[in-house]
Amino acid sequence: MTSRKAPTLRYERAVWRRGAGLLAALDEVGRGALAGPVSVGAVLLAPDTRPAPVGVADSKLLTPAARQRLVPRIRRWALDCAVGHASAAEIDAVGIIAALRLAAERAVSQLSAAPEWVLLDGNHDYLSVVDQPALFPLAVVAPGHWRCHVPVRTLVKGDMTCSSVAAASVLAKTERDGMLIELAREHPHYGFAENKAYASPQHLAALARHGPSPVHRCSWKLPGLLDELAAHQLGCELPLSATMSDDDRMSAAGIAR
């Protein structure tokens, strides 16, 4: 069995050599979950950044204990780092893509300096589109809220090849998992502490039996969500299913991140 190569700063350094400045590397967690927030981790790095701490890797490849051990090391290594979230209610209101953007903007807004470019995991730039109100209807004008007006580079499997993105994934996964463990105490039927709100058999069976909780994404086709009235009685907002984007449907089908 061959070992997987550890991520490096090779890609980031190639861009830095061409004159790029401060980098914000972003990765998201929770896109395919049925409940709870979608979360985006952000790591701010400078061109003279040293190699990442030993053990940094795509968060999905690490045990919870390994991720927890890495968090303080990543925070000491980076210039700054943060995690932003968009709630289930916000996902229901604007869709998963706009919610991802909102969570990313919240993460970068917390950084001590504005990045000069962004490295975004995946193949879809959900940050740079600024003039499509139909796609991004949730306008945020709070003082200090960051909006992306810098170059964005997307990289498929960036969390497996770039240690900056891998570090962001560890921070996002660790913080979101902690939130789901707390939500499990408030909503014990669904097994959030174990499944982190993804579509496990236990979670699906609980939805079919109890219906959705107020932290479920009720715009998605969830087991136990029989009609709009039942959803509103539980405190969930239920937009018309026709408003769901293809990305929403893919995520609701259990394509987990």
Disulfide bonds with the S-S distance in Angstrom:
none
